[in-house]
Amino acid sequence: MPPETVAGAAPQSPADSAALLVELFTEELPPKALKRLGDAFCAGIVDALRVRGLAGADAPVEGFATPRRLAARVHEVAAQAADRSVETKGPSVKVALDAAGAPTQALLKWAEKQGASIGSLTRASDGKQECFWYRSTVRGESLDATIDAVIEHALSRLPIAKPMQYQLSDGHTTVSFVRPVHGLVVLHGARLVDASVLGLRSGRTTRGHRFQSEGPIAIADAASYERTLESQGRVLASFDVRRGRIDALLRERADALGASLGDESQVAALLDEVTALVEWPAVYVGEFEREFLQVPQECLILTMRTNQKYFPLFEADGRLLPKFLIVSNMAVDDPRFIVDGNQRVVRPRLADARFFYEQDRKTPLAARVGQLASVVYHAKLGTQGERVERVRAIAREVATMLHADAALADRAALLAKTDLLTGMVGEFPELQGVMGAYYARHDGEPDAVARAIAEQYLPRFAGDALPASETGTVLALADKLETLAGLFGIGQQPSGDKDPFALRRHALGVIRMLVEHRLELPLNALVDASFRAFGERVAHAHAELETFFYERLAGYLRERGFASQEIAAVVDQRPAQLALVPARLDAVREFSRLPEAEALAAANKRIVNILRKAGDGIGGAVDRTLLVEPAERALADRIAELRPQVEARMAAADFTGAMTLMAKAREPVDRFFDGVMVMADDDRVRANRLALLSGLRHLMNQVADISKLSPA
């Protein structure tokens, strides 16, 4: 047994158990972090209770989080943990007893330290040797004695990047927390538990809504916590309940207006944020002047969602309506003042967006290109103007490889970054690319150029849409490849969890475009073009960047459901055409279902090992005059028969057909290994047999290295 292990525990009496409530009443917490803070506080409380034996592993737990409180309620918490029997390991028998079997000083001193007599000790193996053990009973910890430590543990687990230091009311004590804390409630059932943390003593009184509460609220017991806050304090304490209420109110209002809330991912993100801003939600309808709809709707949507936390409303075809929904923290009978106030606030924001839009259009994008030479891109990689020239060079090469319009790709790359100099993108960086497309159309640029500018950053995140247009795909590839080559070339590769330039995301974007658009562009050719655009400015880290791509490719394929062995069989060969990798993997999967697959994979692995041990210089043509054994002649005949058939299917990209053909090789392969000694004494015969196996390996592994499929 390891030292200090629990050997047994008495069952806890249900009479000693009750729900435990811990609440911190604070000043307004950071809304974007509220859900994580609430979850972490709840997890910290229950973990600390379980470690001390005060709560079981399956004890129900509930978390609460509002703009001004974090709380956790754990059910079935014991007032006193059960006593436990502890086995403590002492010295080994070899050390503890002398030659006559009498206790040594080592054993006597250890027993004295434990407060035990020699006769009370037992002997047992610890898995390696026989040792002395002492069994004692340790009294379980009490909730009252450990509650401060339980809460402190939960506080230490909170994801607080920059805690705030503030002074307590005594004028000299300074404490640290995410926001100042003004109240602490700790109840075990209906009993107040005396606790002291962050300079506060626990009580049973909390506060409700800042404006609509009835005043200080006494919590009678842990079980009635959220009901009391709702009825007396006008607070929905549960984050999830509050979010559900807001969601239902929003959709009810939108349906009544015959409108929709728009993109669900955007709605969900904003819903999380407003849930963290209100305690007693109500939803009202606001409006703005229809003339603002002349501004690109992306600008208006971003203004309302980002700056004002409003929910824009849309027609069935996706067009923006001059209406929005306000999530208020005040439920009132007459909301006119709330609605009017919010409408007055949003109008200047919309007017600013209209001003930027009108001013930006006065200067064509082409006239802004020269200004990019004064915008620093990276200290070691130059200006945005220099970067644009590199992206242009890569885009022209990619377009040529795809037989696309290189002139359109070049024009799109030339103008792609000019919207960074506009007032609208300066105010709303999230609109880069989007505004460039609007301004390009206004300037009379070809539609393909405008679309490409809008699509240049796609995909922005995992699962995001890919560029839909040909020129947009070329530009997006060129933009990401330039970033990857430049940063790899100056040694700024991702390290561990650190990826400040999002290079993993860029590489995955390239992979997704190549695979999902089935672009037959050799990866090595793309990497070469990317480094060529830099000239001698950076180190040409071709091998490192290609390895990075194949590592990302393996992860991408795992997420698509392929097994590690299947992926290794294909990706470890570092295929240049990533577009064909899924088809190769499908072929591997089909091959694995064949009854001959396991034996051929094992044979292939055996061939790999034989050729590896034989060393370099293996290969060349097989000399049929040296094929003396019937089994090796039969194998050579089968290889000669299959080679043109396999090559024909490979040329047609029929990978499944190519691999299925290899099932015909099983019988002669088995006979060869059963009856032929590869490493013959005769040098010429041995070399010829190795050449035969080398040819077989090449034939078998044209689609994938099937030796990777062998578990042996």
Secondary structure, 3 states (H helix, E strand, C coil): CCCCEEEEECCCCHHHEEEEEEEEEECCCCHHHHHHHHHHHHHHHHHHHHHCCCCCCCCCEEEEEECCEEEEEEEEEECECCCEEEEEEEEEHHHHECCCCCECHHHHHHHHHHCCCHHHCEEEECCCCEEEEEEEEECCCEHHHHHHHHHHHHHHCCCCCCCEEEECCCCCCEEEECCCEEEEEEEECCEECCCEECCEECECEECCCCCCCCCCEECCCHHHHHHHHHHHHCCCCCHHHHHHHHHHHHHHHHHHCCCECCCHHHHHHHHHHHHCCCCCCEEEEEECCHHHHHCCHHHHHHHHHHHHCCEEEECCCCCEEEEEEEEECCCCCCCHHHHHHHHHHHHHHHHHHHHHHHHHCCCCHHHHHHHHHHCEEECCCEEHHHHHHHHHHHHHHHHHHCCCCHHHHHHHHHHCCHHHHCHHHHHCHHHCCHHHHHHHHHCCCCHHHHHHHHHCCCCCCCCCCCCCCHHHHHHHHHHHHHHHHHHHHCCCCCECCECCCCHHHHHHHHHHHHHHCCCCCCHHHHHHHHHHCCCCCCCCCHHHHHHHHHHHHHHHHHHCCCCHHHHHHHHCCCCCCHHHHHHHHHHHHHHHCCCCHHHHHHHHHHHHHHHHHHCCCCCCCCCHHHCCCHHHHHHHHHHHHHHHHHHHHHHCCCHHHHHHHHHHHHHHHHHHHHHCCCCCCCHHHHHHHHHHHHHHHHHHCCCCCHHHHCCC
